[in-house]
Amino acid sequence: MTVFLAAQEKMEMFFNGPMRSGILLDSQGLLNRGYRTFQKELAGTLRELYVGAWEYPDFQGRKNKLTFDVDSFQGETIIPRYLISRVFEGRDLEDILAEFRLPADIYPAEPEGEDAGAPQPGETIEEPPPDPDSGRFLAEEKRTMYRPERKKAPAVFRIEEMDIFLYDYGYASCIISGHVTANKDLTIQEYRSAVEHISSAMPDYTELFQSTIAKIAKAIPREFIVVSYHDRQPEEGGFWPNTTLKKHMGELFWVHRIFSVPCGTQVEFIRAKTECRALVYSARTDVMDDVSLRPDMAVFPGHGNSCVVYTKDATPEWNRARLRSVVRAKNVFYAALEDVDRDLFYLNNEVGARGHSDDMEYLERQAQFMSDCLSRVNFLKSIYDDYDNQLDPQSIEIWNVLRKVWIMDDMFRAIDQKVTMLDKAHGRTIQRLAALQSKKIGALIIIFILVALFAVILALLGVFSGGRTDGPGGGLGMPETILLAFALIGATLLAMRLYKGK
């Protein structure tokens, strides 16, 4: 069979995965303060405290006042594309991997079962000594990885850069970049299989992701945090503890593999453009076409795997990066919408299971739960709808194809149906609350009437018994008593009329 990647040859590879952050920010408050100013201040604070390059999406204003120009590729979204990012490369990457005792080389994950984790034939297990004072690797041992060398593995992936992104609506994302080196000649099917098994080892870096998210949560001022599960729990009985936001924070939902295949000549590019379709799987075979707008690049967005094929001397890096940036954004939105769909289902189920209740406190809390959930859904959908309005033409093509390939229209329909159900349940709860409040106020009005009549009767008895009520400092006389009685009855009837009119 045709060799796709020869032994000891390298090929660029990217892995992207979304995760929950457990931090929900007050975006409205940030917009009122100045979102970009806040991002700049947050990045400055984090740079002083922790290693890594802390960055935020920077929108450069143009002297000619054009939002889009020949050298600009996307506009400015209302909510920035992400809140903050942490980038590790070079020495920073070596240090952070050493701190968490993580390898820079990733081999295909071992099969699960009884033999999982057992050394393979010919392997040697070598672990560097830790620093006795700090428990970290000794400085001279930082580049020595503890994971055994798998001489029989078909390929190995070397991490060269790691980017972690945080978003303000409760989610985060990572892109792990590097090169795959073949240990033997690989066909395209063998290469794809090796890369897919390598991606299964990405959860090993969960502790690093969690640490970064926790550091950001600690640096954000409390007045801009709606809820955070990193330092304090929301009060019991609230809506947020019932959501998925606090579960498995920093753990990847999945890993999307982005193949990057360089070609030296146009003839090689044409051949690879056809061959590399085998790297991509799509649930919609009718949209498995090349969506590239350039003749020197081919882009195949897919389900789980995506691929970009390009001519090295002709295709700029920013063109190749469009696929990575769109997949990253789409992955986070998909994870968030999937959680929202699940939250809506369970909340609708809870509302239906509880049935009618006469507990006003419970109904008020339930109504607030539903209102918060509906607000969260509307906010997320508004961000999603605004995102593609500011994309460049190439990114829009990728965005639209991914929506079809990932069958996201079905997800939106399911969410809309659950939102409609929840909105109706919210309306019924409000009506139930109004009815209970009406009964409560009606009871208070009856008590008020009885007390008023009782007071009038006592006054009348005092008059007819011959008590002196018209002298200085005395009580009310007969005319005043009758007038008071009619005034109290009139006030009661007016209060009932006004209440019924609400």
Residue pairs with C-beta under 8 A, 6 or more apart in sequence:
1 187
2 187
2 188
2 275
3 185
3 186
3 187
4 186
4 187
4 188
4 190
4 191
4 275
5 11
5 155
5 180
5 182
5 185
5 186
5 191
6 182
6 185
6 186
7 182
7 183
7 184
7 185
8 181
8 182
8 183
9 181
9 182
10 179
10 180
10 181
10 182
11 179
11 180
11 191
11 259
11 260
11 261
11 262
12 177
12 178
12 179
12 260
12 262
13 157
13 177
13 178
13 179
13 180
13 195
13 257
13 258
13 259
13 260
14 175
14 176
14 177
14 257
14 258
14 260
14 324
15 175
15 176
15 177
15 198
15 199
15 202
15 255
15 256
15 257
15 258
16 173
16 174
16 175
16 176
16 255
16 256
16 258
16 324
16 327
16 328
16 331
17 173
17 174
17 202
17 252
17 253
17 254
17 255
17 256
17 331
18 171
18 172
18 173
18 252
18 253
18 254
18 331
18 332
18 334
18 335
18 336
19 171
19 172
19 173
19 174
19 209
19 248
19 249
19 250
19 251
19 252
19 253
19 335
20 170
20 171
20 172
20 244
20 245
20 246
20 247
20 248
20 249
20 250
20 251
20 335
20 339
21 166
21 167
21 170
21 171
21 172
21 213
21 216
21 217
21 249
21 250
22 170
22 213
22 217
22 228
22 229
22 230
22 245
22 246
22 249
23 166
23 168
23 170
23 213
23 216
23 217
23 220
23 225
23 227
23 228
23 229
23 230
24 168
24 169
24 170
24 225
24 226
24 227
24 228
24 240
24 245
25 83
25 168
25 169
25 220
25 224
25 225
25 226
26 223
26 224
26 225
26 226
27 35
27 79
27 168
27 169
27 379
29 223
29 224
30 38
30 168
30 224
31 78
31 79
33 224
35 79
35 80
36 56
36 59
36 80
38 224
39 56
39 57
39 80
39 83
39 84
40 56
42 56
42 83
42 84
42 216
42 219
42 220
43 54
43 55
43 56
43 84
45 219
46 54
46 84
46 86
46 215
46 216
46 219
47 54
49 215
49 219
50 86
50 215
51 88
51 92
51 95
51 96
52 86
52 87
52 88
52 92
52 96
52 212
53 86
53 87
53 88
53 89
53 92
54 84
54 85
54 86
54 87
55 84
55 85
55 86
55 87
56 80
56 82
56 83
56 84
56 85
57 80
57 81
57 82
59 76
60 72
62 69
62 72
66 72
67 75
67 76
68 75
68 392
73 318
73 322
73 392
73 394
73 395
74 390
74 391
74 392
74 395
75 389
75 390
76 390
77 383
77 386
77 387
77 389
77 390
78 383
78 386
79 168
79 383
79 386
81 329
81 387
82 165
82 166
82 167
82 173
83 166
83 167
83 168
83 216
84 165
84 166
84 216
85 163
85 164
85 165
85 166
86 163
86 164
86 212
86 216
87 161
87 162
87 163
87 164
88 96
88 161
88 162
88 163
89 160
89 161
89 162
93 104
93 159
93 160
93 161
93 162
94 104
94 142
94 143
95 142
96 162
96 208
97 103
97 104
97 159
97 208
98 136
98 137
98 142
99 136
100 205
100 207
100 208
100 211
101 136
101 137
101 146
102 204
102 205
102 208
103 145
103 146
103 147
103 204
104 143
104 145
104 158
104 159
105 145
105 147
105 156
105 157
105 158
105 159
106 156
106 157
106 158
106 159
106 198
106 201
106 202
106 204
107 147
107 150
107 153
107 156
107 157
107 198
107 201
108 150
108 153
108 154
108 155
108 194
108 197
108 198
108 200
108 201
109 197
109 198
109 200
109 201
110 116
110 117
110 118
119 125
119 148
120 150
120 151
120 152
121 152
122 151
122 152
123 148
123 149
123 150
123 151
123 152
124 148
124 149
125 148
126 144
126 146
126 148
126 149
127 146
128 137
128 138
128 141
128 144
128 146
129 138
129 141
130 136
130 137
130 138
131 137
131 138
137 144
150 156
151 183
153 183
153 194
154 182
154 183
154 184
154 186
154 190
154 193
154 194
155 180
155 181
155 182
155 183
155 186
155 191
155 194
155 195
155 198
156 180
156 181
156 183
157 178
157 179
157 180
157 181
157 195
157 198
158 178
158 179
158 181
159 176
159 177
159 178
160 177
160 178
160 179
161 175
161 176
161 177
161 178
162 174
162 175
162 176
162 177
162 205
162 208
163 174
163 175
163 176
163 177
164 172
164 173
164 174
164 209
164 212
164 213
165 172
165 173
165 174
165 175
165 328
165 332
166 172
166 213
166 216
167 173
167 332
169 336
169 376
169 379
169 380
169 383
170 245
170 336
171 332
171 335
171 336
172 209
172 213
172 250
172 332
173 328
173 331
173 332
174 205
174 209
174 252
175 324
175 328
176 202
176 205
180 191
180 194
180 195
180 198
182 191
186 194
188 275
188 276
188 278
188 279
189 278
191 279
192 259
192 278
192 279
192 305
195 257
195 259
196 257
196 305
199 255
199 257
200 255
202 252
202 255
203 251
203 252
206 250
206 251
206 252
207 250
209 250
209 251
209 252
210 249
210 250
213 230
213 249
213 250
214 230
217 225
217 228
217 230
217 231
218 230
218 231
220 228
227 234
227 240
227 245
229 245
229 246
229 249
230 249
233 241
234 240
234 241
237 365
239 368
239 369
239 372
239 373
240 246
240 372
242 343
242 346
242 347
242 369
243 339
243 343
243 373
244 339
244 342
244 343
245 339
253 335
253 338
254 304
256 304
256 305
256 306
256 327
256 331
257 304
257 305
257 306
258 305
258 306
258 307
258 308
258 323
258 324
258 327
259 276
259 279
259 280
259 305
259 306
259 307
259 308
260 307
260 308
260 310
260 320
261 272
261 276
261 279
261 307
261 308
261 309
261 310
262 310
262 311
262 312
263 269
263 272
263 309
263 310
263 311
263 312
264 311
264 312
265 311
266 296
266 311
269 296
269 298
269 309
269 310
269 311
272 309
273 290
273 298
273 309
276 298
276 300
276 307
276 309
277 288
277 300
277 307
279 300
279 305
279 307
280 288
280 300
280 301
280 302
280 305
280 306
280 307
281 302
281 303
281 304
281 305
282 288
282 302
282 303
282 405
283 303
283 405
283 406
283 407
284 404
284 405
284 407
287 401
287 404
287 405
288 300
288 302
290 298
290 299
290 300
291 299
291 300
291 301
291 397
291 398
291 401
292 298
292 299
292 394
292 397
293 393
293 394
293 397
294 315
294 319
294 394
296 310
296 311
296 314
296 315
297 308
297 309
297 310
297 311
297 315
297 319
297 320
298 307
298 308
298 309
298 310
299 306
299 307
299 308
299 322
299 323
299 394
299 397
299 398
300 306
300 307
300 308
300 309
301 323
301 326
301 327
301 398
301 401
301 402
301 405
302 405
303 405
303 406
306 323
306 327
308 320
308 323
310 319
310 320
319 394
322 392
322 394
322 395
322 398
323 398
325 395
326 391
326 395
326 398
326 399
326 402
327 398
327 402
329 387
330 399
330 402
330 403
330 406
333 380
333 384
333 387
334 406
334 408
334 411
336 380
337 380
337 384
337 408
337 411
337 412
337 415
338 411
340 376
340 377
340 380
340 415
341 411
341 414
341 415
341 418
343 373
344 373
344 377
344 415
344 418
344 419
344 421
344 422
345 418
347 369
347 370
347 373
347 422
348 418
348 421
348 422
348 425
351 366
351 370
351 422
351 425
351 429
352 425
354 366
356 432
357 363
357 432
358 436
360 433
360 436
360 437
360 440
363 429
363 432
363 433
363 436
364 433
366 429
367 426
367 429
367 430
367 433
370 422
370 425
370 426
370 429
371 426
373 422
374 419
374 422
374 423
374 426
377 415
377 419
381 415
388 395
388 396
388 399
388 400
391 399
402 408
403 409
438 499
441 499
442 496
445 492
445 495
445 496
445 499
448 492
449 488
449 489
449 492
452 485
452 488
452 489
452 492
453 485
453 488
455 488
456 481
456 484
456 485
456 488
459 469
459 475
459 476
459 481
459 484
460 481
462 469
462 475
463 469
463 477
463 478
463 481
467 475
468 474
469 475
469 476
469 477
470 477
476 484
